[in-house]
């Protein structure tokens, strides 16, 4: 089955869902992870769809102030800007 550029296909277990996007997704976001962290993320993300869907939701939640990031207890200086 062929899908148009505006469709997003999500495979979750034995089910496949097709979502129509308003606009095609054309920008990329890349990060580097340790192999261990990468494996753990992919394993956990499978419960919700594909990893890119989970990352997309995290980005949208961050922009909409629905995501709260708490600093690790053992880090003194970091991107968290807390004393």
PDB file of N, CA, C and O in Angstrom:
ATOM      1  N   UNK A   1       0.841  -1.176   0.000  1.00  0.00           N
ATOM      2  CA  UNK A   1       0.000   0.000   0.000  1.00  0.00           C
ATOM      3  C   UNK A   1       0.887   1.239   0.000  1.00  0.00           C
ATOM      4  O   UNK A   1       1.807   1.327   0.813  1.00  0.00           O
ATOM      5  N   UNK A   2       0.641   2.183  -0.874  1.00  0.00           N
ATOM      6  CA  UNK A   2       1.398   3.417  -0.930  1.00  0.00           C
ATOM      7  C   UNK A   2       0.712   4.477  -0.088  1.00  0.00           C
ATOM      8  O   UNK A   2      -0.515   4.566  -0.054  1.00  0.00           O
ATOM      9  N   UNK A   3       1.517   5.277   0.587  1.00  0.00           N
ATOM     10  CA  UNK A   3       0.993   6.355   1.424  1.00  0.00           C
ATOM     11  C   UNK A   3       1.468   7.681   0.867  1.00  0.00           C
ATOM     12  O   UNK A   3       2.593   7.787   0.380  1.00  0.00           O
ATOM     13  N   UNK A   4       0.624   8.683   0.933  1.00  0.00           N
ATOM     14  CA  UNK A   4       1.046  10.012   0.506  1.00  0.00           C
ATOM     15  C   UNK A   4       2.029  10.581   1.518  1.00  0.00           C
ATOM     16  O   UNK A   4       2.164  10.049   2.620  1.00  0.00           O
ATOM     17  N   UNK A   5       2.711  11.651   1.153  1.00  0.00           N
ATOM     18  CA  UNK A   5       3.685  12.278   2.027  1.00  0.00           C
ATOM     19  C   UNK A   5       3.029  12.782   3.301  1.00  0.00           C
ATOM     20  O   UNK A   5       3.683  12.848   4.342  1.00  0.00           O
ATOM     21  N   UNK A   6       1.761  13.136   3.246  1.00  0.00           N
ATOM     22  CA  UNK A   6       1.078  13.730   4.396  1.00  0.00           C
ATOM     23  C   UNK A   6       0.592  12.695   5.390  1.00  0.00           C
ATOM     24  O   UNK A   6       0.032  13.073   6.419  1.00  0.00           O
ATOM     25  N   UNK A   7       0.776  11.415   5.137  1.00  0.00           N
ATOM     26  CA  UNK A   7       0.325  10.397   6.070  1.00  0.00           C
ATOM     27  C   UNK A   7       1.464   9.961   6.978  1.00  0.00           C
ATOM     28  O   UNK A   7       2.625   9.914   6.571  1.00  0.00           O
ATOM     29  N   UNK A   8       1.108   9.647   8.207  1.00  0.00           N
ATOM     30  CA  UNK A   8       2.068   9.123   9.159  1.00  0.00           C
ATOM     31  C   UNK A   8       1.567   7.753   9.578  1.00  0.00           C
ATOM     32  O   UNK A   8       0.424   7.634  10.021  1.00  0.00           O
ATOM     33  N   UNK A   9       2.373   6.727   9.456  1.00  0.00           N
ATOM     34  CA  UNK A   9       1.976   5.365   9.788  1.00  0.00           C
ATOM     35  C   UNK A   9       2.622   4.991  11.115  1.00  0.00           C
ATOM     36  O   UNK A   9       3.832   5.142  11.283  1.00  0.00           O
ATOM     37  N   UNK A  10       1.820   4.506  12.054  1.00  0.00           N
ATOM     38  CA  UNK A  10       2.315   4.104  13.357  1.00  0.00           C
ATOM     39  C   UNK A  10       2.028   2.624  13.539  1.00  0.00           C
ATOM     40  O   UNK A  10       0.887   2.179  13.410  1.00  0.00           O
ATOM     41  N   UNK A  11       3.088   1.857  13.845  1.00  0.00           N
ATOM     42  CA  UNK A  11       2.945   0.429  14.093  1.00  0.00           C
ATOM     43  C   UNK A  11       3.068   0.206  15.598  1.00  0.00           C
ATOM     44  O   UNK A  11       4.070   0.592  16.200  1.00  0.00           O
ATOM     45  N   UNK A  12       2.085  -0.396  16.192  1.00  0.00           N
ATOM     46  CA  UNK A  12       2.099  -0.665  17.631  1.00  0.00           C
ATOM     47  C   UNK A  12       1.641  -2.095  17.834  1.00  0.00           C
ATOM     48  O   UNK A  12       0.449  -2.391  17.740  1.00  0.00           O
ATOM     49  N   UNK A  13       2.595  -2.991  18.114  1.00  0.00           N
ATOM     50  CA  UNK A  13       2.251  -4.398  18.248  1.00  0.00           C
ATOM     51  C   UNK A  13       1.733  -4.933  16.933  1.00  0.00           C
ATOM     52  O   UNK A  13       2.405  -4.810  15.909  1.00  0.00           O
ATOM     53  N   UNK A  14       0.566  -5.517  16.940  1.00  0.00           N
ATOM     54  CA  UNK A  14      -0.039  -6.082  15.744  1.00  0.00           C
ATOM     55  C   UNK A  14      -0.917  -5.082  15.002  1.00  0.00           C
ATOM     56  O   UNK A  14      -1.415  -5.395  13.921  1.00  0.00           O
ATOM     57  N   UNK A  15      -1.121  -3.882  15.558  1.00  0.00           N
ATOM     58  CA  UNK A  15      -2.011  -2.904  14.943  1.00  0.00           C
ATOM     59  C   UNK A  15      -1.213  -1.862  14.167  1.00  0.00           C
ATOM     60  O   UNK A  15      -0.103  -1.499  14.557  1.00  0.00           O
ATOM     61  N   UNK A  16      -1.771  -1.402  13.100  1.00  0.00           N
ATOM     62  CA  UNK A  16      -1.188  -0.307  12.326  1.00  0.00           C
ATOM     63  C   UNK A  16      -2.220   0.793  12.221  1.00  0.00           C
ATOM     64  O   UNK A  16      -3.355   0.554  11.811  1.00  0.00           O
ATOM     65  N   UNK A  17      -1.825   2.004  12.593  1.00  0.00           N
ATOM     66  CA  UNK A  17      -2.729   3.141  12.516  1.00  0.00           C
ATOM     67  C   UNK A  17      -2.141   4.156  11.554  1.00  0.00           C
ATOM     68  O   UNK A  17      -0.927   4.359  11.525  1.00  0.00           O
ATOM     69  N   UNK A  18      -2.990   4.793  10.770  1.00  0.00           N
ATOM     70  CA  UNK A  18      -2.555   5.808   9.829  1.00  0.00           C
ATOM     71  C   UNK A  18      -3.173   7.139  10.237  1.00  0.00           C
ATOM     72  O   UNK A  18      -4.392   7.256  10.369  1.00  0.00           O
ATOM     73  N   UNK A  19      -2.320   8.139  10.436  1.00  0.00           N
ATOM     74  CA  UNK A  19      -2.769   9.463  10.818  1.00  0.00           C
ATOM     75  C   UNK A  19      -2.482  10.426   9.670  1.00  0.00           C
ATOM     76  O   UNK A  19      -1.396  10.402   9.091  1.00  0.00           O
ATOM     77  N   UNK A  20      -3.442  11.261   9.347  1.00  0.00           N
ATOM     78  CA  UNK A  20      -3.238  12.269   8.323  1.00  0.00           C
ATOM     79  C   UNK A  20      -2.686  13.523   8.990  1.00  0.00           C
ATOM     80  O   UNK A  20      -3.302  14.055   9.913  1.00  0.00           O
ATOM     81  N   UNK A  21      -1.557  13.988   8.541  1.00  0.00           N
ATOM     82  CA  UNK A  21      -0.956  15.203   9.077  1.00  0.00           C
ATOM     83  C   UNK A  21      -1.445  16.395   8.265  1.00  0.00           C
ATOM     84  O   UNK A  21      -1.745  16.261   7.079  1.00  0.00           O
ATOM     85  N   UNK A  22      -1.527  17.555   8.899  1.00  0.00           N
ATOM     86  CA  UNK A  22      -1.911  18.768   8.186  1.00  0.00           C
ATOM     87  C   UNK A  22      -0.847  19.165   7.175  1.00  0.00           C
ATOM     88  O   UNK A  22      -1.168  19.571   6.058  1.00  0.00           O
ATOM     89  N   UNK A  23       0.415  19.048   7.562  1.00  0.00           N
ATOM     90  CA  UNK A  23       1.529  19.374   6.683  1.00  0.00           C
ATOM     91  C   UNK A  23       2.528  18.227   6.756  1.00  0.00           C
ATOM     92  O   UNK A  23       2.631  17.569   7.791  1.00  0.00           O
ATOM     93  N   UNK A  24       3.256  17.979   5.690  1.00  0.00           N
ATOM     94  CA  UNK A  24       4.287  16.946   5.770  1.00  0.00           C
ATOM     95  C   UNK A  24       5.387  17.375   6.750  1.00  0.00           C
ATOM     96  O   UNK A  24       5.718  18.556   6.857  1.00  0.00           O
ATOM     97  N   UNK A  25       5.931  16.408   7.444  1.00  0.00           N
ATOM     98  CA  UNK A  25       7.010  16.686   8.381  1.00  0.00           C
ATOM     99  C   UNK A  25       8.314  16.722   7.588  1.00  0.00           C
ATOM    100  O   UNK A  25       8.668  15.742   6.933  1.00  0.00           O
ATOM    101  N   UNK A  26       9.030  17.850   7.643  1.00  0.00           N
ATOM    102  CA  UNK A  26      10.202  18.003   6.783  1.00  0.00           C
ATOM    103  C   UNK A  26      11.483  18.354   7.526  1.00  0.00           C
ATOM    104  O   UNK A  26      12.551  18.325   6.915  1.00  0.00           O
ATOM    105  N   UNK A  27      11.430  18.680   8.795  1.00  0.00           N
ATOM    106  CA  UNK A  27      12.627  19.053   9.555  1.00  0.00           C
ATOM    107  C   UNK A  27      13.047  17.893  10.448  1.00  0.00           C
ATOM    108  O   UNK A  27      12.219  17.102  10.901  1.00  0.00           O
ATOM    109  N   UNK A  28      14.355  17.811  10.691  1.00  0.00           N
ATOM    110  CA  UNK A  28      14.896  16.730  11.501  1.00  0.00           C
ATOM    111  C   UNK A  28      15.523  17.279  12.772  1.00  0.00           C
ATOM    112  O   UNK A  28      16.017  18.407  12.796  1.00  0.00           O
ATOM    113  N   UNK A  29      15.499  16.478  13.825  1.00  0.00           N
ATOM    114  CA  UNK A  29      16.140  16.783  15.086  1.00  0.00           C
ATOM    115  C   UNK A  29      16.999  15.575  15.429  1.00  0.00           C
ATOM    116  O   UNK A  29      16.491  14.456  15.496  1.00  0.00           O
ATOM    117  N   UNK A  30      18.285  15.782  15.647  1.00  0.00           N
ATOM    118  CA  UNK A  30      19.188  14.669  15.912  1.00  0.00           C
ATOM    119  C   UNK A  30      19.909  14.866  17.232  1.00  0.00           C
ATOM    120  O   UNK A  30      20.266  15.985  17.602  1.00  0.00           O
ATOM    121  N   UNK A  31      20.118  13.770  17.932  1.00  0.00           N
ATOM    122  CA  UNK A  31      20.909  13.785  19.161  1.00  0.00           C
ATOM    123  C   UNK A  31      21.771  12.530  19.188  1.00  0.00           C
ATOM    124  O   UNK A  31      21.469  11.541  18.520  1.00  0.00           O
ATOM    125  N   UNK A  32      22.826  12.579  19.953  1.00  0.00           N
ATOM    126  CA  UNK A  32      23.669  11.399  20.145  1.00  0.00           C
ATOM    127  C   UNK A  32      23.411  10.846  21.539  1.00  0.00           C
ATOM    128  O   UNK A  32      23.304  11.595  22.510  1.00  0.00           O
ATOM    129  N   UNK A  33      23.312   9.521  21.619  1.00  0.00           N
ATOM    130  CA  UNK A  33      23.072   8.825  22.878  1.00  0.00           C
ATOM    131  C   UNK A  33      24.069   7.695  23.032  1.00  0.00           C
ATOM    132  O   UNK A  33      24.640   7.212  22.054  1.00  0.00           O
ATOM    133  N   UNK A  34      24.269   7.282  24.267  1.00  0.00           N
ATOM    134  CA  UNK A  34      25.062   6.082  24.484  1.00  0.00           C
ATOM    135  C   UNK A  34      24.240   4.896  23.971  1.00  0.00           C
ATOM    136  O   UNK A  34      23.011   4.966  23.961  1.00  0.00           O
ATOM    137  N   UNK A  35      24.883   3.820  23.549  1.00  0.00           N
ATOM    138  CA  UNK A  35      24.132   2.647  23.084  1.00  0.00           C
ATOM    139  C   UNK A  35      23.147   2.121  24.130  1.00  0.00           C
ATOM    140  O   UNK A  35      22.053   1.673  23.787  1.00  0.00           O
ATOM    141  N   UNK A  36      23.538   2.176  25.401  1.00  0.00           N
ATOM    142  CA  UNK A  36      22.661   1.686  26.469  1.00  0.00           C
ATOM    143  C   UNK A  36      21.406   2.551  26.604  1.00  0.00           C
ATOM    144  O   UNK A  36      20.298   2.028  26.724  1.00  0.00           O
ATOM    145  N   UNK A  37      21.583   3.868  26.583  1.00  0.00           N
ATOM    146  CA  UNK A  37      20.441   4.776  26.688  1.00  0.00           C
ATOM    147  C   UNK A  37      19.534   4.653  25.462  1.00  0.00           C
ATOM    148  O   UNK A  37      18.309   4.672  25.587  1.00  0.00           O
ATOM    149  N   UNK A  38      20.128   4.529  24.295  1.00  0.00           N
ATOM    150  CA  UNK A  38      19.380   4.353  23.044  1.00  0.00           C
ATOM    151  C   UNK A  38      18.498   3.103  23.120  1.00  0.00           C
ATOM    152  O   UNK A  38      17.317   3.147  22.777  1.00  0.00           O
ATOM    153  N   UNK A  39      19.072   2.011  23.566  1.00  0.00           N
ATOM    154  CA  UNK A  39      18.336   0.741  23.664  1.00  0.00           C
ATOM    155  C   UNK A  39      17.179   0.857  24.663  1.00  0.00           C
ATOM    156  O   UNK A  39      16.074   0.390  24.389  1.00  0.00           O
ATOM    157  N   UNK A  40      17.430   1.475  25.809  1.00  0.00           N
ATOM    158  CA  UNK A  40      16.381   1.629  26.825  1.00  0.00           C
ATOM    159  C   UNK A  40      15.239   2.505  26.317  1.00  0.00           C
ATOM    160  O   UNK A  40      14.068   2.207  26.550  1.00  0.00           O
ATOM    161  N   UNK A  41      15.592   3.598  25.615  1.00  0.00           N
ATOM    162  CA  UNK A  41      14.560   4.489  25.084  1.00  0.00           C
ATOM    163  C   UNK A  41      13.701   3.769  24.054  1.00  0.00           C
ATOM    164  O   UNK A  41      12.474   3.846  24.107  1.00  0.00           O
ATOM    165  N   UNK A  42      14.331   3.073  23.122  1.00  0.00           N
ATOM    166  CA  UNK A  42      13.579   2.370  22.081  1.00  0.00           C
ATOM    167  C   UNK A  42      12.661   1.311  22.683  1.00  0.00           C
ATOM    168  O   UNK A  42      11.519   1.154  22.251  1.00  0.00           O
ATOM    169  N   UNK A  43      13.158   0.595  23.670  1.00  0.00           N
ATOM    170  CA  UNK A  43      12.347  -0.447  24.306  1.00  0.00           C
ATOM    171  C   UNK A  43      11.114   0.163  24.989  1.00  0.00           C
ATOM    172  O   UNK A  43      10.009  -0.366  24.863  1.00  0.00           O
ATOM    173  N   UNK A  44      11.303   1.254  25.698  1.00  0.00           N
ATOM    174  CA  UNK A  44      10.177   1.887  26.386  1.00  0.00           C
ATOM    175  C   UNK A  44       9.241   2.580  25.400  1.00  0.00           C
ATOM    176  O   UNK A  44       8.025   2.560  25.591  1.00  0.00           O
ATOM    177  N   UNK A  45       9.790   3.196  24.345  1.00  0.00           N
ATOM    178  CA  UNK A  45       8.980   3.909  23.353  1.00  0.00           C
ATOM    179  C   UNK A  45       8.059   2.970  22.581  1.00  0.00           C
ATOM    180  O   UNK A  45       7.001   3.394  22.117  1.00  0.00           O
ATOM    181  N   UNK A  46       8.442   1.703  22.437  1.00  0.00           N
ATOM    182  CA  UNK A  46       7.615   0.726  21.710  1.00  0.00           C
ATOM    183  C   UNK A  46       6.213   0.614  22.292  1.00  0.00           C
ATOM    184  O   UNK A  46       5.276   0.264  21.573  1.00  0.00           O
ATOM    185  N   UNK A  47       6.053   0.901  23.565  1.00  0.00           N
ATOM    186  CA  UNK A  47       4.736   0.835  24.210  1.00  0.00           C
ATOM    187  C   UNK A  47       3.779   1.892  23.670  1.00  0.00           C
ATOM    188  O   UNK A  47       2.561   1.746  23.776  1.00  0.00           O
ATOM    189  N   UNK A  48       4.337   2.966  23.085  1.00  0.00           N
ATOM    190  CA  UNK A  48       3.530   4.108  22.675  1.00  0.00           C
ATOM    191  C   UNK A  48       3.521   4.352  21.177  1.00  0.00           C
ATOM    192  O   UNK A  48       2.810   5.243  20.711  1.00  0.00           O
ATOM    193  N   UNK A  49       4.276   3.602  20.421  1.00  0.00           N
ATOM    194  CA  UNK A  49       4.401   3.804  18.983  1.00  0.00           C
ATOM    195  C   UNK A  49       5.848   3.649  18.591  1.00  0.00           C
ATOM    196  O   UNK A  49       6.563   2.812  19.143  1.00  0.00           O
ATOM    197  N   UNK A  50       6.279   4.447  17.646  1.00  0.00           N
ATOM    198  CA  UNK A  50       7.683   4.411  17.244  1.00  0.00           C
ATOM    199  C   UNK A  50       8.429   5.513  17.989  1.00  0.00           C
ATOM    200  O   UNK A  50       7.812   6.495  18.404  1.00  0.00           O
ATOM    201  N   UNK A  51       9.743   5.373  18.167  1.00  0.00           N
ATOM    202  CA  UNK A  51      10.501   6.364  18.931  1.00  0.00           C
ATOM    203  C   UNK A  51      10.328   7.805  18.429  1.00  0.00           C
ATOM    204  O   UNK A  51      10.280   8.728  19.242  1.00  0.00           O
ATOM    205  N   UNK A  52      10.234   8.016  17.127  1.00  0.00           N
ATOM    206  CA  UNK A  52      10.081   9.380  16.627  1.00  0.00           C
ATOM    207  C   UNK A  52       8.759  10.002  17.080  1.00  0.00           C
ATOM    208  O   UNK A  52       8.692  11.214  17.284  1.00  0.00           O
ATOM    209  N   UNK A  53       7.714   9.199  17.239  1.00  0.00           N
ATOM    210  CA  UNK A  53       6.441   9.732  17.735  1.00  0.00           C
ATOM    211  C   UNK A  53       6.577  10.184  19.188  1.00  0.00           C
ATOM    212  O   UNK A  53       6.024  11.213  19.577  1.00  0.00           O
ATOM    213  N   UNK A  54       7.305   9.420  19.980  1.00  0.00           N
ATOM    214  CA  UNK A  54       7.515   9.789  21.377  1.00  0.00           C
ATOM    215  C   UNK A  54       8.348  11.068  21.458  1.00  0.00           C
ATOM    216  O   UNK A  54       8.022  11.972  22.227  1.00  0.00           O
ATOM    217  N   UNK A  55       9.415  11.146  20.672  1.00  0.00           N
ATOM    218  CA  UNK A  55      10.240  12.353  20.662  1.00  0.00           C
ATOM    219  C   UNK A  55       9.442  13.567  20.198  1.00  0.00           C
ATOM    220  O   UNK A  55       9.585  14.656  20.753  1.00  0.00           O
ATOM    221  N   UNK A  56       8.605  13.382  19.187  1.00  0.00           N
ATOM    222  CA  UNK A  56       7.773  14.479  18.683  1.00  0.00           C
ATOM    223  C   UNK A  56       6.842  14.978  19.787  1.00  0.00           C
ATOM    224  O   UNK A  56       6.677  16.186  19.956  1.00  0.00           O
ATOM    225  N   UNK A  57       6.241  14.071  20.528  1.00  0.00           N
ATOM    226  CA  UNK A  57       5.345  14.455  21.618  1.00  0.00           C
ATOM    227  C   UNK A  57       6.105  15.182  22.724  1.00  0.00           C
ATOM    228  O   UNK A  57       5.581  16.133  23.304  1.00  0.00           O
ATOM    229  N   UNK A  58       7.330  14.753  23.026  1.00  0.00           N
ATOM    230  CA  UNK A  58       8.144  15.423  24.041  1.00  0.00           C
ATOM    231  C   UNK A  58       8.435  16.857  23.606  1.00  0.00           C
ATOM    232  O   UNK A  58       8.324  17.778  24.414  1.00  0.00           O
ATOM    233  N   UNK A  59       8.804  17.056  22.350  1.00  0.00           N
ATOM    234  CA  UNK A  59       9.087  18.402  21.839  1.00  0.00           C
ATOM    235  C   UNK A  59       7.837  19.272  21.912  1.00  0.00           C
ATOM    236  O   UNK A  59       7.911  20.417  22.358  1.00  0.00           O
ATOM    237  N   UNK A  60       6.695  18.749  21.481  1.00  0.00           N
ATOM    238  CA  UNK A  60       5.453  19.519  21.520  1.00  0.00           C
ATOM    239  C   UNK A  60       5.067  19.859  22.955  1.00  0.00           C
ATOM    240  O   UNK A  60       4.635  20.978  23.230  1.00  0.00           O
ATOM    241  N   UNK A  61       5.217  18.906  23.874  1.00  0.00           N
ATOM    242  CA  UNK A  61       4.884  19.154  25.278  1.00  0.00           C
ATOM    243  C   UNK A  61       5.808  20.203  25.882  1.00  0.00           C
ATOM    244  O   UNK A  61       5.366  21.031  26.678  1.00  0.00           O
ATOM    245  N   UNK A  62       7.086  20.176  25.512  1.00  0.00           N
ATOM    246  CA  UNK A  62       8.038  21.177  25.998  1.00  0.00           C
ATOM    247  C   UNK A  62       7.650  22.570  25.531  1.00  0.00           C
ATOM    248  O   UNK A  62       7.663  23.517  26.317  1.00  0.00           O
ATOM    249  N   UNK A  63       7.307  22.697  24.266  1.00  0.00           N
ATOM    250  CA  UNK A  63       6.919  23.996  23.704  1.00  0.00           C
ATOM    251  C   UNK A  63       5.646  24.518  24.361  1.00  0.00           C
ATOM    252  O   UNK A  63       5.518  25.719  24.598  1.00  0.00           O
ATOM    253  N   UNK A  64       4.709  23.628  24.655  1.00  0.00           N
ATOM    254  CA  UNK A  64       3.419  24.015  25.231  1.00  0.00           C
ATOM    255  C   UNK A  64       3.448  24.074  26.757  1.00  0.00           C
ATOM    256  O   UNK A  64       2.398  24.191  27.387  1.00  0.00           O
ATOM    257  N   UNK A  65       4.617  23.996  27.349  1.00  0.00           N
ATOM    258  CA  UNK A  65       4.784  24.021  28.805  1.00  0.00           C
ATOM    259  C   UNK A  65       4.015  22.913  29.517  1.00  0.00           C
ATOM    260  O   UNK A  65       3.540  23.102  30.637  1.00  0.00           O
ATOM    261  N   UNK A  66       3.892  21.761  28.867  1.00  0.00           N
ATOM    262  CA  UNK A  66       3.270  20.599  29.507  1.00  0.00           C
ATOM    263  C   UNK A  66       4.318  19.644  30.054  1.00  0.00           C
ATOM    264  O   UNK A  66       3.981  18.637  30.678  1.00  0.00           O
ATOM    265  N   UNK A  67       5.598  19.958  29.820  1.00  0.00           N
ATOM    266  CA  UNK A  67       6.699  19.094  30.224  1.00  0.00           C
ATOM    267  C   UNK A  67       7.532  19.784  31.286  1.00  0.00           C
ATOM    268  O   UNK A  67       7.969  20.918  31.093  1.00  0.00           O
ATOM    269  N   UNK A  68       7.755  19.115  32.400  1.00  0.00           N
ATOM    270  CA  UNK A  68       8.593  19.641  33.466  1.00  0.00           C
ATOM    271  C   UNK A  68       9.824  18.758  33.578  1.00  0.00           C
ATOM    272  O   UNK A  68       9.716  17.541  33.728  1.00  0.00           O
ATOM    273  N   UNK A  69      10.997  19.381  33.504  1.00  0.00           N
ATOM    274  CA  UNK A  69      12.251  18.650  33.625  1.00  0.00           C
ATOM    275  C   UNK A  69      12.855  18.989  34.971  1.00  0.00           C
ATOM    276  O   UNK A  69      13.083  20.157  35.285  1.00  0.00           O
ATOM    277  N   UNK A  70      13.115  17.963  35.765  1.00  0.00           N
ATOM    278  CA  UNK A  70      13.707  18.172  37.078  1.00  0.00           C
ATOM    279  C   UNK A  70      15.170  17.756  37.026  1.00  0.00           C
ATOM    280  O   UNK A  70      15.503  16.738  36.419  1.00  0.00           O
ATOM    281  N   UNK A  71      16.046  18.534  37.656  1.00  0.00           N
ATOM    282  CA  UNK A  71      17.464  18.186  37.618  1.00  0.00           C
ATOM    283  C   UNK A  71      17.754  16.930  38.433  1.00  0.00           C
ATOM    284  O   UNK A  71      17.084  16.654  39.429  1.00  0.00           O
ATOM    285  N   UNK A  72      18.759  16.174  37.999  1.00  0.00           N
ATOM    286  CA  UNK A  72      19.179  15.030  38.813  1.00  0.00           C
ATOM    287  C   UNK A  72      19.714  15.536  40.154  1.00  0.00           C
ATOM    288  O   UNK A  72      20.252  16.641  40.225  1.00  0.00           O
ATOM    289  N   UNK A  73      19.574  14.765  41.181  1.00  0.00           N
ATOM    290  CA  UNK A  73      19.980  15.168  42.527  1.00  0.00           C
ATOM    291  C   UNK A  73      21.492  15.365  42.625  1.00  0.00           C
ATOM    292  O   UNK A  73      21.950  16.246  43.352  1.00  0.00           O
ATOM    293  N   UNK A  74      22.266  14.562  41.911  1.00  0.00           N
ATOM    294  CA  UNK A  74      23.717  14.572  42.080  1.00  0.00           C
ATOM    295  C   UNK A  74      24.472  15.499  41.123  1.00  0.00           C
ATOM    296  O   UNK A  74      25.697  15.408  41.048  1.00  0.00           O
ATOM    297  N   UNK A  75      23.791  16.388  40.388  1.00  0.00           N
ATOM    298  CA  UNK A  75      24.455  17.285  39.452  1.00  0.00           C
ATOM    299  C   UNK A  75      24.466  18.695  40.034  1.00  0.00           C
ATOM    300  O   UNK A  75      23.419  19.226  40.406  1.00  0.00           O
ATOM    301  N   UNK A  76      25.675  19.312  40.111  1.00  0.00           N
ATOM    302  CA  UNK A  76      25.782  20.644  40.711  1.00  0.00           C
ATOM    303  C   UNK A  76      25.546  21.749  39.698  1.00  0.00           C
ATOM    304  O   UNK A  76      24.838  22.708  40.002  1.00  0.00           O
ATOM    305  N   UNK A  77      26.120  21.646  38.494  1.00  0.00           N
ATOM    306  CA  UNK A  77      25.932  22.653  37.458  1.00  0.00           C
ATOM    307  C   UNK A  77      25.482  21.955  36.188  1.00  0.00           C
ATOM    308  O   UNK A  77      26.030  20.919  35.810  1.00  0.00           O
ATOM    309  N   UNK A  78      24.495  22.519  35.541  1.00  0.00           N
ATOM    310  CA  UNK A  78      24.004  21.900  34.320  1.00  0.00           C
ATOM    311  C   UNK A  78      23.077  22.862  33.597  1.00  0.00           C
ATOM    312  O   UNK A  78      23.064  24.058  33.889  1.00  0.00           O
ATOM    313  N   UNK A  79      22.317  22.352  32.671  1.00  0.00           N
ATOM    314  CA  UNK A  79      21.363  23.171  31.932  1.00  0.00           C
ATOM    315  C   UNK A  79      20.144  23.542  32.749  1.00  0.00           C
ATOM    316  O   UNK A  79      19.282  24.273  32.260  1.00  0.00           O
ATOM    317  N   UNK A  80      20.045  23.062  33.976  1.00  0.00           N
ATOM    318  CA  UNK A  80      18.851  23.297  34.781  1.00  0.00           C
ATOM    319  C   UNK A  80      18.839  24.649  35.471  1.00  0.00           C
ATOM    320  O   UNK A  80      17.775  25.080  35.914  1.00  0.00           O
ATOM    321  N   UNK A  81      19.970  25.343  35.585  1.00  0.00           N
ATOM    322  CA  UNK A  81      20.069  26.683  36.144  1.00  0.00           C
ATOM    323  C   UNK A  81      19.461  26.771  37.548  1.00  0.00           C
ATOM    324  O   UNK A  81      18.716  27.703  37.854  1.00  0.00           O
ATOM    325  N   UNK A  82      19.784  25.805  38.381  1.00  0.00           N
ATOM    326  CA  UNK A  82      19.324  25.850  39.763  1.00  0.00           C
ATOM    327  C   UNK A  82      20.541  25.794  40.678  1.00  0.00           C
ATOM    328  O   UNK A  82      21.578  25.234  40.324  1.00  0.00           O
ATOM    329  N   UNK A  83      20.397  26.379  41.846  1.00  0.00           N
ATOM    330  CA  UNK A  83      21.509  26.397  42.810  1.00  0.00           C
ATOM    331  C   UNK A  83      21.412  25.223  43.744  1.00  0.00           C
ATOM    332  O   UNK A  83      22.255  25.063  44.625  1.00  0.00           O
TER     333      UNK A  83
END
